[in-house]
Amino acid sequence: MIVVHGKRTSERLDLPAGFQRVVVDLGTGDGRFAYAYAGDHPDALVVGVDAISERLAEVSARAARKPAKGGRPNVLLVRASAESPPAELRGQADEIHVLLPWGALLVGTMLARPDVLGGIVALARPDTGARLRVVFNAEPWDESTPKDLVELPAVTVDYVERTLAPAYRALGIELDDVHELTAEEVRDLPTTWSRRLAASHGGHPRFVHAAGLVRPVRPGAAGTTTSSGLPPDSG
């Protein structure tokens, strides 16, 4: 786990007190969503987490400025994997956002892999749980996409409701809002990747939104399973 402070890094994550809630942006990319969300919600501590730290330097440096110059004292950017979230974040999140995931995070959320979903569940507050929002890119993959991602199933509302929802439920995530984003909802999504996709698809790329409540599953509870609930050939 590495905490990014502009060009500097540290291995200590201190969550400042005084905020009403903790919001985790998992797979934050360059951190732009975390930065924007923190500006709109000064009552929240927003922690952007990504497996690659180099992309976080620019936004973390901006967040470290004085508030009058665009600083965001309520933003932290951290390098860590979804499968192994920092110990300091476990059990702290009131909200978790996974927006247009890629790589291992995409595979894990699209195939309901227990290691990735287990990392997400571990972030949620054990008493009240956490609200989760996942936004998938439902556009066809292009020829430059890595082979392991090209072979993933197509994301549709039906796929999420019929296949992912039961598998998520078995691991402690109850999805209650699945729909395709409207053009207005896409425009309101302040991420670099969503804007690039919008520009290349006439302003309205196809994104599937899946949201629900994360409740950590108690060991030995009825119905608890470590299986993804997906067919063997799906990963």
Summary of the structure (lengths in Angstrom):
residues: 235
radius of gyration: 17.3
end to end distance: 26.8
largest distance: 54.0
contacts: 752
relative contact order: 0.15
helix: 33%
strand: 25%
